[in-house]
Amino acid sequence: MGIRPLTKARASFAATFGGLPSGFWWLWTAQLINRACGFVMPLLAFYITEELDRSAAFAGTVVAGIGVGSLVAGPFGGALGDRFGHKPTLVAALAATAASMIALAYARSPWALIVGAFVVGVTNNATRPAHNALIADVIPGKDQVRAYSLNFWAINVGYSIAMLSVGLVSLTGYTALFWLNGATTLIGAVMIATRVPGRARAAEPTEAEEAAAGGGFRTVLRDRSFVAFVAAQFLVLTILLQSESGLPIAMGQDGFSPSTYGQVAALNGIVIVAVQLPLTRLYKRFPESWVLAGSSATVGIGYAVLLLGDSAWIYGASIVVWTLGEIGNTPTSFALVARISPDHLRGRYQGLYQVAWTGSAVVAPLVGGWVIHTWGAGPLWIGCLAVALVAAGAQLGIGRRLTRRAEARDKDRDQQPETAAPAAAPDAG
């Protein structure tokens, strides 16, 4: 009885964590440290409404300022990564993020808060396309789904630690947390600069490919299937990001403290840490279009749970349900984008996909803040369910087309030598 379960556990551990290069684990560690001290983003709405005594609508506007900056940063960061290298772009963006977060702690006027949030959005989200592309640079194609899943796991382990630690605000005040967030971001930049290998710049396309596909973002924007995928993901993420806008505002109106919000919100990371890796292995048995559609519907159902009441238990149940949808959606979508991307446009594909995240970061707090301010929380949760079901239906068709392309590109990469030209340009349909 003892030997067989132990052998099985070792095999499962090796299948999950084994065989990945050290450069990935340094990236993973930097991600974990940064997220464990990532206090600014999730507490910003509380900081604006409670510490600075501003309205929920203004808090939504400030959080949306981060989203506007992020909207600019995704494509810009992706293009910089393809041109100058994903690693140098990531390190520079992390250093700028540290400085801008510390500066935001001292903003007080409405315009200073909005502009400061915008700058944080630009710098912080310029890191994301470079980080995701750098994972694909250091990890072979066959291990990329596992690598993105482990990266997502690190994000949520860190998020759970951060949420369970937000009670520190009662001891240190908000300013110290801004400084801690900035300092650990800088530590992550140093770790990546010194320990993670990276190409000086992405591989250039051949003349034939350049002539056939065009250059830069024109190629990506002509990929209609991918653009439709980004639009569907935008809808899902607008719902998912109510966790950072509508949810804390609603909990504050229901009389919950920032500490209670942090404890309940930590369930998101706890559930991911507990079940993401086995669920990821389960999801790999199904077509990616099914995983994406089912996950999107689950996110909407999770927020609809809040229609059942306003106790801490109901909020916790809601978070558990939509987290199961997040587990299926996020690693699957990032890995799919990496698989369909031509090597020389990897940063730009990740940058355009980042628009789904950053665009939703603009829309989600505006929708959450204004709907709750005008009609209350109930209509917001009903809308989350309706939009999630629409997105799920769209992803069934879009996901099938992209999965076929990803499988064809994987086959091309396996058959071609390392120095061969990148695969043909994506189709327009």
C-alpha positions in Angstrom: 0.0 0.0 0.0 2.8 2.4 0.9 5.1 1.8 -2.1 2.6 2.1 -5.0 1.1 5.5 -3.8 4.6 6.8 -3.2 5.8 5.8 -6.6 2.6 7.3 -8.2 3.1 10.6 -6.2 6.8 10.8 -7.4 5.7 10.3 -11.0 3.0 12.9 -10.7 5.5 15.4 -9.1 8.1 14.7 -11.9 5.4 15.2 -14.6 4.4 18.5 -13.1 7.7 20.1 -12.0 10.5 18.0 -13.7 12.6 18.7 -16.8 12.2 22.5 -17.0 15.4 24.6 -17.4 16.7 26.7 -14.5 16.0 30.0 -16.3 12.3 29.3 -16.1 12.5 28.6 -12.4 14.2 32.0 -11.8 11.4 33.6 -13.8 8.9 31.7 -11.7 10.6 32.7 -8.4 10.7 36.4 -9.4 7.0 36.1 -10.3 6.2 34.5 -6.9 8.1 37.2 -4.9 6.5 40.1 -6.8 3.0 38.7 -6.4 3.4 37.9 -2.7 4.1 41.6 -2.1 1.6 42.8 -4.7 -0.5 44.9 -2.4 -1.1 48.0 -4.5 -3.5 46.7 -7.2 -6.0 44.7 -5.2 -6.1 47.3 -2.4 -6.3 50.4 -4.5 -10.1 50.8 -4.5 -10.1 50.4 -0.7 -7.2 52.9 -0.4 -9.1 55.5 -2.5 -12.4 55.1 -0.7 -11.2 54.6 2.9 -7.8 56.2 3.4 -8.4 59.1 1.0 -12.1 59.3 1.6 -13.2 59.5 -2.0 -16.4 58.1 -3.7 -16.8 54.6 -5.2 -17.2 56.2 -8.6 -13.9 58.1 -8.2 -12.2 54.9 -7.0 -13.4 53.2 -10.2 -12.0 56.0 -12.3 -8.6 55.8 -10.6 -8.5 52.0 -11.1 -9.5 52.6 -14.7 -6.5 54.9 -15.1 -4.3 51.9 -14.6 -6.3 50.1 -17.3 -5.9 53.0 -19.7 -2.1 52.9 -19.2 -2.2 49.1 -19.6 -4.1 49.4 -22.9 -1.1 51.4 -24.3 1.5 49.2 -22.7 0.5 45.8 -24.1 1.2 46.4 -27.8 4.0 48.8 -27.0 5.7 46.3 -24.7 5.3 43.5 -27.1 6.8 45.5 -30.0 9.8 46.5 -27.8 10.3 42.9 -26.8 10.4 41.7 -30.4 12.8 44.6 -31.4 15.2 44.7 -28.4 14.8 41.3 -26.8 12.2 40.1 -24.3 14.6 39.9 -21.4 15.9 43.5 -21.6 12.4 44.8 -22.1 11.1 42.9 -19.0 13.9 44.1 -16.8 13.5 47.7 -17.7 9.8 47.6 -17.3 10.0 46.0 -13.9 12.4 48.8 -12.7 10.1 51.5 -14.0 7.1 49.8 -12.3 8.9 49.9 -8.9 9.6 53.6 -9.2 6.0 54.5 -10.3 4.3 52.5 -7.6 6.4 54.3 -4.9 5.5 57.6 -6.5 1.8 56.8 -6.5 1.9 56.5 -2.7 2.4 60.3 -2.4 -0.3 61.4 -4.9 -3.2 63.2 -3.3 -5.0 65.5 -5.8 -7.5 63.9 -8.2 -5.4 64.5 -11.2 -2.2 63.3 -9.5 -4.0 60.0 -8.5 -5.3 59.5 -12.0 -2.1 60.3 -13.8 -0.1 58.2 -11.2 -2.4 55.3 -11.8 -2.0 55.7 -15.6 1.8 55.5 -15.3 1.7 52.4 -13.0 -0.6 50.8 -15.7 1.9 51.6 -18.5 5.0 50.3 -16.7 3.5 47.3 -14.9 1.7 46.0 -18.0 4.7 46.5 -20.3 6.2 43.6 -18.4 3.5 41.1 -19.3 4.0 40.5 -23.0 7.8 40.3 -22.5 7.4 37.9 -19.5 5.0 35.6 -21.4 7.2 35.7 -24.5 10.3 35.0 -22.5 8.7 31.9 -21.1 8.2 30.7 -24.7 11.8 31.6 -25.4 13.2 29.4 -22.7 10.7 26.5 -22.8 10.2 24.0 -25.7 6.8 23.9 -27.3 5.8 20.6 -25.8 6.2 21.9 -22.3 4.7 25.3 -22.7 1.2 24.5 -21.4 2.8 23.1 -18.3 5.1 26.2 -17.9 2.2 28.7 -18.3 0.2 26.6 -15.8 3.1 26.7 -13.3 3.5 30.5 -13.9 -0.2 31.0 -13.2 0.2 28.9 -10.1 3.1 31.1 -8.9 0.9 34.2 -9.5 -1.8 32.9 -7.3 0.4 31.5 -4.6 1.8 35.0 -4.3 -1.7 36.6 -4.5 -2.9 34.4 -1.7 0.1 35.5 0.5 -0.6 39.1 -0.4 -4.3 38.9 0.4 -3.7 37.2 3.7 -1.1 39.9 4.6 -3.2 42.9 3.9 -4.0 43.2 7.6 -0.5 44.7 7.8 -2.1 47.9 6.7 -3.4 48.4 10.2 0.1 48.2 11.5 2.2 49.9 8.8 -0.2 52.1 6.9 -0.7 52.1 3.2 2.5 54.0 2.3 4.8 51.2 3.6 2.9 48.7 1.5 3.5 50.8 -1.6 7.2 50.8 -0.8 7.3 47.1 -0.2 5.5 46.4 -3.4 8.0 48.6 -5.3 11.1 47.1 -3.6 10.2 43.5 -4.3 9.4 44.4 -8.0 13.0 45.8 -8.2 14.4 42.6 -6.7 12.6 40.6 -9.3 14.2 42.7 -12.0 17.6 42.0 -10.6 17.0 38.3 -10.5 15.8 38.1 -14.1 18.7 40.3 -15.3 21.3 38.1 -13.6 19.9 34.6 -13.8 17.6 34.2 -16.8 19.0 33.6 -20.3 17.5 35.6 -23.1 18.1 36.2 -26.8 19.3 39.7 -27.7 16.4 40.0 -30.0 13.7 37.7 -31.6 14.5 35.8 -34.7 13.9 37.8 -37.9 11.5 36.5 -40.6 12.8 35.4 -44.0 12.3 37.7 -47.0 9.6 35.4 -48.4 7.7 35.4 -45.1 8.0 39.1 -44.8 6.6 39.6 -48.2 3.8 37.2 -47.6 2.8 38.3 -44.2 3.7 42.0 -43.9 5.4 43.4 -40.8 4.6 44.2 -37.2 1.1 44.6 -35.9 -0.4 44.6 -39.4 0.2 40.9 -39.6 -1.4 40.3 -36.2 -4.4 42.5 -36.9 -5.0 40.7 -40.2 -5.4 37.4 -38.3 -9.1 37.6 -37.9 -9.5 34.4 -35.9 -7.0 35.7 -33.4 -8.6 39.1 -33.2 -12.0 37.4 -32.5 -10.4 35.3 -29.8 -9.0 38.5 -28.2 -12.5 40.1 -28.3 -14.1 37.0 -26.6 -11.4 37.0 -24.0 -12.0 40.7 -23.3 -15.6 39.9 -22.4 -14.6 37.1 -20.0 -11.8 39.2 -18.4 -14.2 42.2 -17.9 -16.2 39.8 -15.7 -13.3 38.2 -14.0 -11.7 41.6 -13.1 -14.8 42.5 -11.0 -12.7 40.8 -8.3 -10.6 44.0 -8.2 -13.4 46.6 -8.6 -17.0 45.5 -8.2 -16.3 42.9 -5.6 -14.3 45.1 -3.1 -16.8 48.0 -3.6 -19.8 45.7 -2.9 -18.1 44.2 0.1 -17.3 47.6 1.5 -21.0 48.7 1.1 -22.0 45.5 2.9 -19.9 46.5 5.9 -16.8 44.3 5.4 -13.4 45.7 6.3 -10.3 45.5 4.0 -8.9 42.7 6.2 -12.1 40.6 5.7 -12.0 41.3 2.0 -8.4 40.2 1.9 -9.2 36.9 3.8 -12.1 36.1 1.5 -10.3 37.1 -1.7 -7.4 34.9 -0.7 -9.7 31.9 -1.4 -9.0 32.6 -5.1 -5.3 31.8 -4.7 -5.9 29.1 -2.2 -8.2 27.2 -4.6 -5.7 27.7 -7.4 -2.8 26.4 -5.3 -4.8 23.4 -4.2 -6.5 22.2 -7.4 -5.0 24.0 -10.4 -2.2 21.5 -11.3 -4.5 18.4 -11.2 -7.3 20.2 -13.0 -4.8 21.3 -15.7 -3.9 17.7 -16.3 -7.6 16.9 -16.5 -8.4 19.7 -18.9 -5.7 18.5 -21.3 -7.9 15.6 -22.1 -10.5 17.9 -23.7 -10.4 20.2 -26.8 -9.1 23.6 -25.9 -12.3 25.2 -27.3 -14.4 23.2 -24.8 -12.1 24.2 -21.9 -12.3 27.9 -22.9 -16.0 27.9 -23.3 -16.8 25.9 -20.2 -14.4 28.0 -18.1 -16.0 31.2 -19.4 -19.5 30.0 -18.4 -18.2 29.0 -15.0 -16.8 32.5 -14.3 -20.3 34.0 -15.0 -22.0 31.4 -12.8 -19.6 32.2 -10.0 -20.5 35.9 -9.9 -24.2 35.0 -10.2 -23.8 33.1 -6.9 -23.7 36.6 -5.3 -27.4 37.0 -6.1 -28.1 34.5 -3.3 -27.1 36.8 -0.5 -24.4 39.1 1.0 -22.8 37.1 3.7 -19.1 36.3 3.8 -19.9 32.7 3.1 -21.7 33.7 -0.1 -18.8 35.8 -1.2 -16.5 33.0 -0.5 -18.6 30.5 -2.5 -18.7 32.9 -5.4 -14.9 33.2 -5.4 -14.5 29.4 -5.3 -16.8 28.9 -8.3 -15.4 31.6 -10.6 -11.8 30.5 -9.6 -12.5 27.1 -11.2 -13.4 28.9 -14.4 -10.2 31.1 -14.2 -8.1 27.9 -13.8 -9.3 26.6 -17.1 -9.2 29.9 -18.9 -5.9 31.6 -18.1 -3.2 29.0 -18.7 -5.0 27.5 -21.7 -5.4 30.9 -23.4 -1.8 32.0 -22.9 -0.4 28.7 -24.1 -2.7 28.8 -27.2 -1.4 32.3 -28.1 2.2 31.2 -27.7 1.5 28.1 -29.9 -0.1 30.0 -32.8 2.4 32.9 -32.8 5.2 33.0 -35.5 8.5 33.1 -33.6 9.5 36.6 -34.9 6.1 38.0 -33.8 5.8 36.3 -30.5 5.9 39.5 -28.5 3.4 41.3 -30.7 0.9 38.4 -30.5 1.3 38.5 -26.7 1.0 42.3 -26.8 -2.3 42.2 -28.7 -3.6 39.5 -26.4 -2.7 41.7 -23.5 -5.2 44.3 -24.9 -7.9 41.9 -23.8 -6.5 42.1 -20.2 -5.8 45.8 -20.3 -9.0 46.8 -22.1 -11.0 44.9 -19.5 -9.0 46.6 -16.8 -10.4 49.9 -18.2 -13.9 48.8 -18.6 -14.3 46.5 -15.5 -13.8 49.2 -12.8 -15.9 51.7 -14.7 -18.8 49.2 -15.2 -18.4 47.9 -11.6 -18.2 51.3 -9.9 -21.0 53.0 -11.9 -23.4 50.1 -12.0 -23.2 49.6 -8.2 -23.4 53.4 -7.7 -26.5 53.7 -9.9 -28.4 50.5 -9.5 -26.7 48.4 -6.9 -24.7 45.1 -7.0 -27.5 42.8 -8.2 -27.7 44.0 -11.8 -23.9 43.8 -12.1 -23.9 40.1 -11.2 -26.8 39.4 -13.6 -24.9 41.1 -16.4 -21.8 39.1 -15.6 -23.7 35.8 -16.1 -25.3 37.0 -19.4 -22.0 38.2 -20.9 -20.1 35.1 -19.8 -22.6 32.9 -21.6 -22.3 34.9 -24.8 -18.5 34.7 -24.7 -18.6 31.0 -24.1 -20.7 30.4 -27.2 -18.2 32.5 -29.3 -15.2 30.6 -27.9 -16.5 27.2 -29.1 -16.1 28.2 -32.8 -13.0 30.4 -32.4 -11.2 27.9 -30.2 -11.6 25.1 -32.8 -10.0 27.1 -35.5 -7.1 28.3 -33.4 -6.5 24.8 -32.0 -6.1 23.4 -35.6 -3.6 26.1 -36.4 -1.7 25.5 -33.1 -1.4 21.7 -33.9 -0.2 22.4 -37.4 2.4 24.9 -36.2 3.6 22.5 -33.5 4.1 19.9 -36.1 6.1 22.3 -38.3 8.3 23.3 -35.4 8.9 19.6 -34.5 9.9 18.8 -38.1 12.1 21.8 -38.8 15.7 22.3 -37.4 16.3 25.1 -34.8 17.7 27.4 -37.5 14.9 26.9 -40.0 12.7 29.8 -41.0 9.5 30.4 -39.0 6.3 28.7 -40.2 4.0 30.3 -42.7 1.9 33.4 -41.8 -1.4 32.9 -40.1 -4.5 32.7 -42.2 -7.0 35.6 -42.2 -10.0 33.6 -41.2 
